[in-house]
Each structure stands twice: as C-alpha cells, then as structure tokens.
Amino acid sequence: MTRVLVIRLSAIGDVAMTIPVIYSAALSNPEVSFTVLTQTFLLPLFINKPANVELCGMDIKGKEKNLTGLVRFAVSFSSGHSFDFILDLHNVLRTRLICTFFRLRGKKIFVLDKARKARKLLTRKKNKVLEPLIPVIDRYADVFKKSGLKYKESFISLFFNDPVKLSFPELYGLEKDIKKVGIAPFAKHQGKIYPVEKMKQVVEALSARKDLQIFLLGGGILERNLLEQWAAEYPNVRSLAGCYSLDDELKLISKLDVLISMDSANMHFASLVGTRVISIWGATHPYAGFYGYKQRPEDVVQLDLSCRPCSAFGQKKCWRGDWACMALLSPGEIINAVGLKLK
C-alpha cells in the first residue's frame, strides 16, 4: 500500500481548510494510506475521517518549539515512519526542516505554492492588483494532483454521513420557528476584529427579536468574560465560550441557522459542518484566497476602501491609523445581512 504523509501545522483555520481536501483525496484513493501531521490540539478537528486517514500530532508550542526539539522530532519521525512521498501543505521553515530529513532518505516532496508574490501585489499600499487569487483549498488540492494522486472533490460536511443528534441543553425547548444565530466576534489580529462596542449593538438588536436565539462563541478568558456580560444583559442570548471541547463545538455550530463571524477559524469551522456564514472583513479580503469552504460571496460584509486589503492575515498595523475598514462599517449593515439570510 502506498503511504503518504500530509503536513500542515498551523494556523487553526488553515488546518481546518485542509480537511475537505484530505478527505476528498482519501476517498479518491482508497488504496492509499494518508497520515496527517499537525499540532496535537487540532487533532479533534478530524471528525469522521475516512478509514485510510491516520493522525499524528506534534507540540510546536512545547517540546518541539525550539530548533533542538524540532530537529529531534524530525530525526525520530523520519526514521520511524516509512512514507512513499510527502505533501507539505504549509511550506514554512519548520515543515521544510522536517521534509529535509525525509529528502535525505530519498523521499520525494511536493510543496504548496503560497503565492507570496501575488499576495504582496494584492496587499501593497499603492497600485494594488485587486484580483482574486486561487483559493487556498484549490492550491492544497493542486499539491495532491502534482504528486500523481487521483483527486475528486467530494467533501460536504464532517457530519454528512453521521448526523448530529440534538443533545445540547442550550438547544432544548427551542421551537422550530426559532432561528439559531451564532456570533463569533473575535479573531487573532486586530485588523480582523469588528469593534466590540459596535458588535454589542448587533447583539442588542438581534436579541430584541423574539424569533431568534443568539449564541456567543469565543475562547480566551477576557473574551469569555465579555460574552458572559452580554448574555446577562440581553434576552435570548447565551454564551457558549469555554463550555465545549473543540469537537463538541463543531457539532453545536452545525445546528446553527447562520453564524456571524470575522475572517477567523470560526468561519472555517462553520464551513466544515455546512453552516452558512455572514463573514465580516476588515484588513483582510476574500480575494487573498482564505474564504470559507463553499461559503457564498454574497454573504461577505465589507467596505470598499482603497487601502483594503492591507494584509493577507490581518497582523499588520493600520496604515491610516484608524482601522477605518472596521470602524466605518455600521452595525446596521450586519443586522440587515442577518435578516436577509434568515428569510
């Protein structure tokens, strides 16, 4: 049996975007064994994986964080596993080092084209080339195709063949005509976060509708505290921050009618389970190729500013200094978008 190693270590949303491709490739090549190497804490994302997909975790924030630990891991992993070839879906220094040890053993490596030059043209300050790049998911698929593997896109949802049963206390007692709206107001970088005070207005307006139940999603301690305050202040609002494991949160997201999200991991989580997303974009832009899998272009909420996008990932400082891409976006536009999508 042919054995293939697939590597993607971070970030959370990017790992999530590999799943439709890996699952599709696995089903297209049932005679091939695929091993996915990613961070250990992300392994629960791979729900209902095909039988020919195995998982392997590494701790890049712990014992494999520094160079010594990484080299030790790479030597041990490359000597302890026999793969016919390797697919590097990350293409960063860490994965290149791991691949180097396999290459020394005569293994062929196929590497993701990250389109770095095109991203620079898209995000530069002046004379932007405002054209959509090839979606990241398609570029992942290209790596599989270049290796000679068969590839037919077949992924629909993590739960397509194993529907989630209604087992969450938060959902009990909700009538069928009550729509379930999720709101995930945070992201890793400021350039991708809608101002908190404006998002609170969105929550307030939606909570006043008796036909809606609002669920707030977040991770960190500060985020949890804020979301719990909103839940206590407004009717029909519940905070789920910190309440569930990653795999259970995916199950709950699958039960939502719509999710309001930033350009963040939550957008990709919802995409994996077939939930429609109203996504809010600031410093980043869907043209960079990171839009949610099978999400609809008309569900994007963004402003047409000449400075956008200024970053592919949202980590850069605002050139203007005022984050106008988010600050000038009115809560009403988001509220209206929700109303239109729930009709």
VOBA-1610 file (N, C-alpha, C; in pm, whole numbers, padded with zeros to 5 digits, always signed):
BEGIN
Met+00084-00121+00000Met+00000+00000+00000Met+00087+00125+00000Thr+00053+00221-00085Thr+00124+00349-00089Thr+00093+00427+00038Arg+00198+00484+00099Arg+00179+00561+00221Arg+00223+00705+00197Val+00135+00800+00232Val+00160+00942+00206Val+00152+01020+00335Leu+00249+01108+00358Leu+00247+01198+00472Leu+00200+01335+00426Val+00101+01391+00496Val+00048+01525+00467Val+00078+01614+00588Ile+00146+01726+00565Ile+00187+01813+00676Ile+00120+01949+00665Arg+00052+01989+00773Arg+00004+02126+00792Arg-00008+02147+00942Leu+00074+02238+00996Leu+00086+02253+01141Leu+00000+02366+01198Ser-00020+02472+01124Ser-00095+02587+01173Ser-00137+02669+01051Ala-00215+02777+01070Ala-00288+02812+01191Ala-00417+02731+01195Ile-00499+02755+01298Ile-00618+02672+01317Ile-00706+02671+01192Gly-00736+02790+01140Gly-00822+02799+01023Gly-00762+02732+00901Asp-00630+02743+00885Asp-00563+02682+00771Asp-00565+02531+00780Val-00548+02477+00900Val-00558+02332+00918Val-00700+02286+00887Ala-00798+02363+00934Ala-00938+02329+00906Ala-00962+02323+00755Met-00899+02413+00680Met-00920+02416+00535Met-00858+02298+00463Thr-00765+02227+00529Thr-00709+02107+00465Thr-00806+01991+00465Ile-00901+01991+00558Ile-00987+01874+00578Ile-01071+01838+00456Pro-01141+01934+00392Pro-01216+01895+00272Pro-01128+01832+00165Val-01004+01880+00156Val-00912+01829+00054Val-00859+01691+00092Ile-00817+01675+00216Ile-00763+01546+00261Ile-00870+01437+00253Tyr-00990+01469+00300Tyr-01098+01369+00296Tyr-01134+01333+00152Ser-01139+01433+00065Ser-01170+01408-00076Ser-01062+01322-00140Ala-00935+01353-00111Ala-00824+01275-00167Ala-00825+01132-00115Ala-00857+01116+00014Ala-00860+00982+00073Ala-00968+00895+00007Leu-01085+00956-00018Leu-01193+00881-00082Leu-01163+00856-00230Ser-01086+00943-00291Ser-01048+00925-00432Ser-00940+00818-00448Asn-00867+00789-00339Asn-00756+00694-00343Asn-00768+00595-00227Pro-00869+00508-00229Pro-00892+00417-00116Pro-00778+00318-00094Glu-00692+00299-00194Glu-00581+00206-00181Glu-00456+00273-00120Val-00466+00403-00090Val-00354+00480-00035Val-00379+00509+00112Ser-00274+00500+00192Ser-00283+00536+00334Ser-00227+00676+00353Phe-00306+00765+00416Phe-00265+00902+00440Phe-00242+00923+00590Thr-00129+00982+00624Thr-00102+01022+00762Thr-00092+01173+00767Val-00171+01236+00852Val-00175+01382+00865Val-00094+01422+00988Leu+00005+01506+00967Leu+00086+01559+01078Leu+00045+01703+01104Thr-00006+01729+01225Thr-00045+01864+01263Thr-00024+01879+01413Gln-00063+01994+01468Gln-00050+02013+01612Gln-00148+01922+01686Thr-00104+01870+01799Thr-00184+01773+01874Thr-00321+01827+01910Phe-00329+01955+01950Phe-00457+02009+01995Phe-00557+02026+01882Leu-00512+02014+01757Leu-00601+02027+01642Leu-00653+01893+01591Leu-00605+01785+01646Leu-00649+01653+01601Leu-00800+01632+01612Pro-00867+01689+01716Pro-01013+01670+01725Pro-01092+01729+01608Leu-01028+01813+01525Leu-01097+01867+01408Leu-01132+01756+01307Phe-01053+01652+01307Phe-01065+01549+01203Phe-01171+01446+01241Ile-01294+01493+01244Ile-01409+01411+01283Ile-01455+01326+01164Asn-01494+01202+01193Asn-01548+01112+01090Asn-01457+01102+00969Lys-01328+01090+00995Lys-01231+01082+00886Lys-01244+00948+00812Pro-01206+00946+00685Pro-01206+00820+00610Pro-01116+00717+00675Ala-01142+00590+00651Ala-01069+00481+00716Ala-00921+00480+00681Asn-00885+00535+00567Asn-00744+00535+00525Asn-00669+00662+00562Val-00723+00737+00660Val-00656+00856+00712Val-00617+00833+00857Glu-00488+00849+00886Glu-00436+00840+01022Glu-00388+00978+01066Leu-00377+00999+01196Leu-00338+01129+01250Leu-00213+01116+01336Cys-00131+01219+01332Cys-00012+01225+01416Cys+00005+01369+01463Gly+00025+01388+01593Gly+00037+01522+01648Gly+00177+01557+01692Met+00209+01685+01690Met+00335+01735+01746Met+00306+01864+01822Asp+00390+01893+01919Asp+00368+02005+02009Asp+00466+02118+01976Ile+00429+02203+01880Ile+00521+02308+01837Ile+00524+02425+01935Lys+00438+02422+02035Lys+00443+02526+02138Lys+00505+02472+02267Gly+00546+02346+02264Gly+00606+02283+02381Gly+00743+02228+02348Lys+00756+02096+02354Lys+00887+02033+02339Lys+00944+02042+02198Glu+00859+02068+02098Glu+00909+02085+01961Glu+00914+02232+01919Lys+00912+02323+02016Lys+00908+02465+01984Lys+01042+02517+01934Asn+01150+02482+02004Asn+01282+02536+01964Asn+01347+02444+01861Leu+01460+02490+01808Leu+01528+02418+01700Leu+01573+02279+01743Thr+01627+02269+01865Thr+01674+02139+01913Thr+01561+02038+01920Gly+01449+02081+01976Gly+01335+01992+01987Gly+01278+01954+01851Leu+01278+02050+01758Leu+01226+02026+01625Leu+01314+01926+01549Val+01446+01945+01559Val+01538+01853+01493Val+01525+01713+01551Arg+01514+01706+01682Arg+01499+01576+01748Arg+01372+01506+01698Phe+01263+01582+01687Phe+01138+01525+01638Phe+01153+01480+01493Ala+01213+01565+01410Ala+01226+01535+01267Ala+01309+01409+01244Val+01418+01395+01319Val+01504+01277+01305Val+01428+01151+01346Ser+01362+01158+01461Ser+01288+01043+01511Ser+01171+01007+01420Phe+01098+01108+01376Phe+00979+01084+01294Phe+01016+01027+01158Ser+01119+01084+01095Ser+01159+01039+00961Ser+01219+00899+00963Ser+01284+00863+01072Ser+01344+00730+01082Ser+01243+00624+01127Gly+01139+00669+01195Gly+01041+00575+01249Gly+00921+00552+01162His+00911+00624+01052His+00797+00609+00962His+00844+00591+00818Ser+00777+00506+00747Ser+00811+00482+00607Ser+00700+00535+00517Phe+00728+00646+00451Phe+00631+00705+00359Phe+00688+00701+00217Asp+00600+00688+00120Asp+00645+00687-00019Asp+00674+00829-00068Phe+00595+00925-00023Phe+00626+01065-00053Phe+00552+01154+00047Ile+00590+01282+00047Ile+00540+01377+00147Ile+00476+01495+00075Leu+00361+01539+00129Leu+00292+01658+00079Leu+00302+01766+00187Asp+00377+01871+00157Asp+00393+01983+00252Asp+00292+02091+00217Leu+00184+02097+00295Leu+00078+02196+00271Leu+00099+02323+00352His+00219+02340+00405His+00249+02456+00489His+00359+02542+00428Asn+00470+02478+00392Asn+00581+02548+00326Asn+00637+02662+00409Val+00677+02630+00532Val+00745+02724+00621Val+00874+02657+00670Leu+00957+02731+00741Leu+01086+02678+00783Leu+01072+02547+00862Arg+00972+02541+00949Arg+00956+02422+01033Arg+00925+02298+00948Thr+00834+02313+00853Thr+00799+02197+00771Thr+00909+02165+00670Arg+00981+02265+00626Arg+01092+02240+00534Arg+01200+02159+00603Leu+01224+02188+00730Leu+01325+02112+00803Leu+01283+01966+00817Ile+01156+01944+00851Ile+01106+01806+00862Ile+01121+01735+00728Cys+01084+01805+00620Cys+01093+01745+00488Cys+01237+01715+00447Thr+01330+01797+00495Thr+01471+01776+00462Thr+01518+01639+00505Phe+01477+01595+00623Phe+01520+01463+00673Phe+01458+01350+00590Phe+01338+01373+00540Phe+01280+01272+00451Phe+01349+01274+00315Arg+01385+01393+00270Arg+01453+01405+00142Arg+01588+01336+00146Leu+01657+01344+00259Leu+01786+01275+00277Leu+01770+01124+00270Arg+01650+01076+00296Arg+01621+00934+00286Arg+01567+00896+00149Gly+01574+00992+00056Gly+01536+00965-00081Gly+01389+00980-00112Lys+01314+01043-00022Lys+01171+01059-00043Lys+01142+01185-00123Lys+01041+01177-00207Lys+01004+01292-00289Lys+00907+01381-00211Ile+00926+01512-00225Ile+00845+01610-00153Ile+00767+01696-00252Phe+00641+01714-00225Phe+00557+01804-00306Phe+00511+01918-00215Val+00533+02041-00259Val+00519+02157-00170Val+00412+02254-00219Leu+00339+02310-00124Leu+00236+02411-00152Leu+00297+02537-00211Asp+00236+02587-00318Asp+00270+02719-00372Asp+00189+02822-00293Lys+00254+02905-00213Lys+00184+03000-00127Lys+00150+03132-00197Ala+00187+03145-00321Ala+00153+03265-00400Ala+00196+03393-00328Arg+00315+03393-00273Arg+00363+03507-00193Arg+00371+03635-00275Lys+00420+03628-00398Lys+00432+03748-00480Lys+00294+03806-00512Ala+00201+03720-00543Ala+00065+03767-00575Ala+00000+03832-00453Arg+00025+03777-00335Arg-00031+03836-00212Arg+00028+03974-00187Lys+00155+03990-00216Lys+00217+04120-00197Lys+00155+04223-00291Leu+00128+04184-00414Leu+00064+04276-00509Leu-00077+04312-00463Leu-00145+04216-00402Leu-00281+04238-00357Leu-00287+04330-00236Thr-00187+04322-00149Thr-00192+04393-00021Thr-00098+04514-00012Arg-00025+04544-00117Arg+00068+04657-00108Arg-00009+04788-00095Lys+00062+04890-00047Lys-00003+05017-00014Lys-00053+05090-00136Lys+00024+05090-00244Lys-00013+05162-00365Lys-00019+05067-00484Asn-00102+05104-00582Asn-00114+05028-00706Asn-00144+04880-00680Lys-00242+04857-00597Lys-00281+04718-00568Lys-00330+04648-00695Val-00303+04520-00701Val-00361+04437-00806Val-00478+04365-00742Leu-00595+04427-00749Leu-00713+04379-00678Leu-00784+04272-00761Glu-00725+04155-00761Glu-00782+04042-00833Glu-00781+03920-00742Pro-00884+03836-00752Pro-00889+03717-00666Pro-00778+03618-00696Leu-00713+03571-00591Leu-00610+03469-00606Leu-00675+03331-00603Ile-00601+03232-00645Ile-00652+03095-00639Ile-00680+03061-00493Pro-00800+03014-00459Pro-00831+02979-00320Pro-00731+02881-00262Val-00701+02898-00135Val-00605+02812-00067Val-00646+02665-00079Ile-00774+02637-00065Ile-00820+02498-00074Ile-00787+02439-00211Asp-00800+02518-00316Asp-00765+02469-00450Asp-00615+02447-00462Arg-00537+02532-00396Arg-00391+02513-00400Arg-00348+02390-00320Tyr-00421+02362-00211Tyr-00396+02236-00140Tyr-00421+02118-00235Ala-00535+02123-00304Ala-00570+02014-00395Ala-00466+01997-00504Asp-00408+02109-00549Asp-00306+02103-00654Asp-00184+02023-00610Val-00150+02029-00482Val-00035+01954-00431Val-00062+01804-00445Phe-00183+01762-00411Phe-00220+01620-00425Phe-00213+01579-00572Lys-00265+01664-00660Lys-00266+01631-00803Lys-00125+01621-00859Lys-00037+01713-00817Lys+00100+01712-00867Lys+00175+01586-00826Ser+00134+01528-00715Ser+00201+01406-00668Ser+00160+01284-00748Gly+00057+01299-00833Gly+00009+01187-00913Gly-00112+01118-00855Leu-00159+01164-00740Leu-00277+01106-00679Leu-00403+01147-00754Lys-00502+01061-00753Lys-00631+01098-00810Lys-00699+01196-00714Tyr-00776+01285-00771Tyr-00845+01381-00684Tyr-00979+01420-00743Lys-01084+01394-00665Lys-01219+01438-00698Lys-01280+01499-00573Glu-01320+01624-00581Glu-01378+01690-00465Glu-01512+01626-00430Ser-01523+01579-00306Ser-01645+01509-00264Ser-01691+01549-00125Phe-01614+01632-00057Phe-01648+01667+00082Phe-01772+01755+00087Ile-01862+01724+00179Ile-01982+01804+00201Ile-01984+01861+00343Ser-01968+01775+00441Ser-01971+01816+00581Ser-01907+01708+00666Leu-01851+01747+00779Leu-01796+01648+00872Leu-01902+01551+00921Phe-02027+01595+00919Phe-02135+01513+00973Phe-02233+01467+00865Phe-02190+01470+00739Phe-02280+01435+00630Phe-02331+01292+00643Asn-02242+01199+00677Asn-02281+01058+00690Asn-02308+01018+00835Asp-02300+01113+00925Asp-02322+01085+01066Asp-02388+01206+01131Pro-02516+01229+01104Pro-02586+01349+01153Pro-02576+01363+01305Val-02561+01488+01348Val-02551+01517+01492Val-02688+01510+01556Lys-02698+01437+01663Lys-02824+01429+01737Lys-02838+01553+01827Leu-02960+01594+01849Leu-02987+01713+01930Leu-02961+01680+02077Ser-02840+01707+02124Ser-02803+01666+02259Ser-02744+01780+02343Phe-02768+01903+02300Phe-02711+02016+02372Phe-02820+02085+02455Pro-02799+02100+02585Pro-02900+02163+02673Pro-02943+02301+02624Glu-02850+02376+02564Glu-02881+02511+02517Glu-02988+02511+02409Leu-03005+02397+02341Leu-03099+02391+02229Leu-03235+02335+02270Tyr-03243+02284+02392Tyr-03369+02226+02436Tyr-03477+02334+02447Gly-03597+02298+02409Gly-03710+02389+02427Gly-03726+02493+02319Leu-03632+02497+02223Leu-03643+02595+02115Leu-03744+02545+02011Glu-03842+02627+01983Glu-03943+02590+01884Glu-03881+02591+01744Lys-03946+02521+01654Lys-03892+02510+01519Lys-03883+02644+01449Asp-03970+02739+01486Asp-03966+02869+01419Asp-03868+02966+01484Ile-03795+02918+01586Ile-03690+02999+01648Ile-03560+02973+01573Lys-03506+03076+01512Lys-03381+03062+01438Lys-03262+03074+01534Lys-03161+02992+01511Lys-03042+02990+01597Lys-02928+03063+01526Val-02887+03175+01584Val-02783+03260+01526Val-02659+03258+01615Gly-02547+03220+01560Gly-02421+03224+01633Gly-02346+03353+01602Ile-02275+03404+01700Ile-02190+03522+01679Ile-02052+03493+01737Ala-01951+03497+01653Ala-01812+03476+01693Ala-01737+03606+01665Pro-01730+03697+01763Pro-01685+03833+01735Pro-01534+03856+01742Phe-01456+03750+01760Phe-01313+03771+01781Phe-01229+03702+01674Ala-01104+03747+01666Ala-01006+03689+01575Ala-00868+03711+01638Lys-00767+03653+01578Lys-00633+03660+01635Lys-00574+03800+01628His-00603+03873+01519His-00541+04003+01498His-00645+04115+01494Gln-00604+04234+01538Gln-00696+04347+01547Gln-00757+04382+01412Gly-00679+04368+01305Gly-00729+04404+01173Gly-00845+04319+01126Lys-00876+04213+01200Lys-00987+04125+01161Lys-01100+04127+01263Ile-01096+04220+01359Ile-01196+04224+01465Ile-01285+04347+01451Tyr-01415+04325+01441Tyr-01511+04435+01438Tyr-01514+04498+01577Pro-01516+04633+01587Pro-01511+04699+01718Pro-01614+04642+01816Val-01569+04614+01937Val-01653+04548+02037Val-01781+04626+02064Glu-01770+04758+02076Glu-01888+04838+02108Glu-01992+04833+01995Lys-01945+04819+01871Lys-02037+04808+01758Lys-02099+04668+01753Met-02018+04567+01783Met-02073+04432+01783Met-02176+04416+01895Lys-02156+04486+02003Lys-02254+04482+02110Lys-02389+04536+02061Gln-02385+04637+01975Gln-02509+04690+01918Gln-02579+04585+01830Val-02498+04507+01761Val-02554+04399+01679Val-02625+04298+01768Val-02558+04259+01876Val-02616+04163+01970Val-02745+04218+02030Glu-02742+04345+02069Glu-02860+04407+02130Glu-02979+04406+02033Ala-02954+04443+01909Ala-03061+04449+01810Ala-03119+04311+01780Leu-03032+04214+01763Leu-03079+04079+01731Leu-03149+04014+01850Ser-03104+04046+01970Ser-03165+03986+02090Ser-03308+04034+02111Ala-03341+04147+02051Ala-03477+04202+02066Ala-03578+04127+01980Arg-03529+04047+01888Arg-03619+03969+01804Arg-03659+03840+01875Lys-03786+03819+01891Lys-03835+03701+01963Lys-03824+03573+01882Asp-03797+03589+01753Asp-03785+03469+01669Asp-03641+03421+01658Leu-03550+03481+01737Leu-03409+03443+01732Leu-03357+03401+01869Gln-03265+03305+01869Gln-03186+03272+01988Gln-03041+03294+01949Ile-02971+03374+02027Ile-02833+03411+01995Ile-02736+03330+02079Phe-02633+03275+02015Phe-02529+03200+02084Phe-02394+03268+02058Leu-02323+03301+02165Leu-02195+03371+02153Leu-02079+03273+02166Leu-01982+03285+02076Leu-01867+03194+02073Leu-01738+03270+02093Gly-01649+03216+02174Gly-01520+03278+02199Gly-01431+03184+02278Gly-01303+03224+02294Gly-01209+03133+02357Gly-01140+03182+02482Gly-01067+03294+02473Gly-00985+03341+02584Gly-01066+03386+02705Ile-00997+03403+02816Ile-01063+03443+02941Ile-01131+03578+02928Leu-01061+03676+02870Leu-01120+03809+02853Leu-01241+03801+02760Glu-01231+03720+02657Glu-01343+03705+02565Glu-01463+03644+02638Arg-01436+03543+02716Arg-01545+03477+02790Arg-01616+03574+02882Asn-01538+03654+02953Asn-01597+03749+03048Asn-01689+03848+02977Leu-01643+03898+02862Leu-01723+03994+02787Leu-01851+03930+02734Leu-01839+03811+02678Leu-01956+03744+02622Leu-02057+03707+02730Glu-02008+03671+02846Glu-02099+03640+02958Glu-02172+03766+03004Gln-02105+03881+02997Gln-02171+04008+03032Gln-02284+04037+02934Trp-02257+04018+02805Trp-02360+04041+02705Trp-02478+03946+02725Ala-02448+03822+02755Ala-02554+03723+02775Ala-02640+03758+02895Ala-02578+03814+02997Ala-02653+03852+03117Ala-02734+03979+03094Glu-02689+04062+03001Glu-02752+04192+02979Glu-02871+04186+02884Tyr-02866+04094+02787Tyr-02969+04092+02683Tyr-03048+03961+02684Pro-03177+03967+02650Pro-03259+03846+02645Pro-03224+03762+02522Asn-03257+03636+02529Asn-03238+03544+02415Asn-03092+03532+02371Val-03000+03555+02465Val-02858+03547+02435Val-02791+03451+02534Arg-02712+03357+02480Arg-02639+03264+02566Arg-02494+03261+02522Ser-02404+03260+02618Ser-02262+03249+02588Ser-02220+03103+02598Leu-02153+03054+02494Leu-02101+02918+02492Leu-01950+02917+02508Ala-01892+03034+02534Ala-01746+03045+02543Ala-01692+02957+02654Gly-01603+02868+02619Gly-01539+02781+02717Gly-01624+02667+02765Cys-01741+02646+02705Cys-01833+02543+02752Cys-01810+02406+02690Tyr-01748+02403+02572Tyr-01738+02277+02500Tyr-01598+02251+02448Ser-01568+02123+02427Ser-01446+02083+02360Ser-01458+02121+02212Leu-01347+02117+02140Leu-01347+02158+02000Leu-01443+02074+01916Asp-01442+01944+01934Asp-01529+01860+01853Asp-01677+01881+01886Asp-01708+01904+02015Asp-01848+01931+02051Asp-01893+02068+02002Glu-01800+02163+02001Glu-01836+02296+01949Glu-01869+02288+01800Leu-01797+02205+01728Leu-01827+02186+01586Leu-01967+02127+01569Lys-02002+02035+01656Lys-02136+01974+01649Lys-02243+02080+01674Leu-02219+02166+01772Leu-02318+02268+01803Leu-02330+02370+01690Ile-02216+02410+01632Ile-02218+02503+01519Ile-02298+02446+01403Ser-02295+02314+01388Ser-02369+02250+01279Ser-02520+02268+01295Lys-02565+02299+01418Lys-02708+02316+01444Lys-02755+02460+01427Leu-02662+02553+01401Leu-02699+02693+01382Leu-02760+02716+01245Asp-02848+02813+01236Asp-02903+02853+01106Asp-02806+02943+01032Val-02733+03023+01108Val-02634+03111+01048Val-02534+03152+01155Leu-02411+03177+01114Leu-02307+03224+01205Leu-02252+03356+01155Ile-02247+03455+01244Ile-02179+03582+01215Ile-02036+03567+01264Ser-01940+03585+01176Ser-01801+03559+01212Ser-01708+03659+01146Met-01593+03676+01208Met-01486+03750+01144Met-01417+03657+01042Asp-01314+03707+00979Asp-01226+03622+00899Asp-01141+03545+01000Ser-01195+03438+01053Ser-01130+03367+01164Ser-01155+03217+01153Ala-01100+03144+01248Ala-01116+02998+01249Ala-01263+02958+01256Asn-01345+03037+01325Asn-01487+03002+01337Asn-01557+03000+01201Met-01516+03087+01111Met-01572+03083+00976Met-01543+02949+00911His-01422+02898+00932His-01384+02771+00872His-01448+02653+00945Phe-01466+02665+01076Phe-01537+02560+01149Phe-01678+02544+01094Ala-01747+02657+01078Ala-01883+02653+01025Ala-01886+02595+00885Ser-01786+02628+00805Ser-01779+02577+00668Ser-01764+02425+00667Leu-01691+02371+00765Leu-01671+02227+00771Leu-01799+02151+00803Val-01894+02218+00867Val-02017+02150+00908Val-02139+02198+00830Gly-02115+02275+00723Gly-02223+02315+00634Gly-02312+02426+00685Thr-02263+02507+00778Thr-02342+02618+00832Thr-02310+02746+00756Arg-02412+02819+00718Arg-02395+02943+00642Arg-02330+03050+00730Val-02238+03127+00673Val-02163+03227+00749Val-02179+03366+00687Ile-02216+03462+00772Ile-02206+03603+00735Ile-02071+03648+00789Ser-01976+03669+00700Ser-01840+03700+00743Ser-01809+03848+00727Ile-01740+03903+00826Ile-01707+04045+00830Ile-01557+04061+00805Trp-01523+04142+00706Trp-01384+04155+00663Trp-01335+04299+00678Gly-01214+04314+00732Gly-01155+04445+00751Gly-01024+04457+00676Ala-00913+04437+00748Ala-00781+04450+00686Ala-00755+04343+00581Thr-00820+04228+00597Thr-00803+04119+00500Thr-00915+04123+00396His-00908+04031+00301His-01005+04033+00191His-01023+03890+00139Pro-01145+03852+00101Pro-01165+03719+00045Pro-01078+03690-00077Tyr-01036+03795-00148Tyr-00952+03777-00266Tyr-00820+03708-00235Ala-00775+03713-00109Ala-00647+03651-00073Ala-00656+03499-00075Gly-00777+03446-00085Gly-00792+03301-00101Gly-00832+03224+00023Phe-00862+03296+00132Phe-00891+03228+00259Phe-01040+03229+00294Tyr-01124+03244+00196Tyr-01268+03245+00222Tyr-01314+03104+00261Gly-01419+03097+00343Gly-01467+02969+00391Gly-01511+02874+00280Tyr-01488+02748+00298Tyr-01521+02645+00200Tyr-01670+02645+00168Lys-01701+02663+00040Lys-01838+02660-00012Lys-01927+02772+00044Gln-01869+02873+00106Gln-01949+02986+00152Gln-01985+03074+00033Arg-02093+03152+00049Arg-02145+03230-00062Arg-02085+03371-00065Pro-02038+03416-00181Pro-01979+03550-00192Pro-02072+03662-00146Glu-02203+03644-00164Glu-02297+03748-00125Glu-02311+03761+00026Asp-02253+03670+00102Asp-02261+03675+00248Asp-02143+03748+00311Val-02058+03806+00228Val-01944+03885+00278Val-01991+04027+00309Val-01953+04077+00428Val-01983+04215+00467Val-01848+04288+00474Gln-01831+04389+00391Gln-01703+04461+00386Gln-01723+04597+00321Leu-01626+04686+00344Leu-01628+04819+00284Leu-01530+04825+00169Asp-01567+04899+00067Asp-01480+04917-00049Asp-01391+05039-00024Leu-01275+05016+00035Leu-01178+05122+00063Leu-01052+05098-00019Ser-00989+05206-00063Ser-00870+05193-00147Ser-00753+05129-00072Cys-00754+05136+00060Cys-00643+05080+00139Cys-00659+04930+00164Arg-00775+04875+00133Arg-00802+04733+00156Arg-00770+04651+00030Pro-00716+04530+00056Pro-00666+04478+00183Pro-00523+04524+00207Cys-00488+04541+00333Cys-00351+04581+00366Cys-00269+04463+00416Ser-00335+04349+00433Ser-00268+04232+00488Ser-00341+04105+00445Ala-00266+03999+00426Ala-00328+03871+00394Ala-00381+03802+00518Phe-00318+03834+00634Phe-00354+03764+00757Phe-00405+03856+00868Gly-00400+03988+00846Gly-00454+04082+00943Gly-00360+04123+01053Gln-00233+04083+01047Gln-00141+04109+01156Gln-00067+04242+01146Lys-00077+04311+01032Lys-00003+04436+01013Lys-00074+04554+01077Lys+00003+04659+01105Lys-00056+04781+01160Lys-00134+04854+01051Cys-00236+04928+01094Cys-00318+05004+01000Cys-00237+05122+00945Trp-00228+05132+00813Trp-00155+05243+00752Trp-00219+05377+00785Arg-00350+05380+00794Arg-00422+05504+00823Arg-00418+05538+00971Gly-00409+05435+01054Gly-00407+05454+01198Gly-00544+05457+01263Asp-00650+05433+01185Asp-00785+05442+01242Asp-00871+05317+01219Trp-00813+05218+01154Trp-00886+05093+01125Trp-01024+05124+01063Ala-01023+05214+00965Ala-01148+05257+00902Ala-01225+05141+00841Cys-01154+05037+00797Cys-01220+04924+00732Cys-01322+04857+00823Met-01298+04866+00954Met-01392+04812+01051Met-01472+04923+01119Ala-01406+05032+01153Ala-01469+05139+01230Ala-01584+05206+01152Leu-01572+05212+01019Leu-01675+05279+00939Leu-01788+05185+00897Leu-01775+05059+00930Leu-01879+04962+00897Leu-01989+04970+01002Ser-02110+05003+00961Ser-02217+05024+01057Ser-02278+04892+01104Pro-02320+04885+01231Pro-02389+04765+01281Pro-02513+04732+01198Gly-02578+04837+01144Gly-02698+04815+01065Gly-02675+04725+00944Glu-02556+04736+00882Glu-02528+04653+00765Glu-02523+04506+00802Ile-02468+04478+00919Ile-02460+04339+00966Ile-02597+04289+01005Ile-02671+04372+01076Ile-02806+04334+01119Ile-02896+04307+00998Asn-02887+04392+00898Asn-02966+04373+00776Asn-02927+04245+00704Ala-02797+04216+00702Ala-02749+04094+00637Ala-02808+03971+00703Val-02813+03971+00836Val-02872+03859+00908Val-03019+03843+00873Gly-03091+03954+00870Gly-03233+03949+00837Gly-03258+03892+00699Leu-03175+03929+00603Leu-03193+03881+00467Leu-03164+03732+00456Lys-03062+03685+00529Lys-03022+03544+00519Lys-03120+03451+00590Leu-03196+03503+00686Leu-03287+03417+00761Leu-03427+03412+00701Lys-03450+03484+00592Lys-03582+03483+00530Lys-03605+03353+00455
//
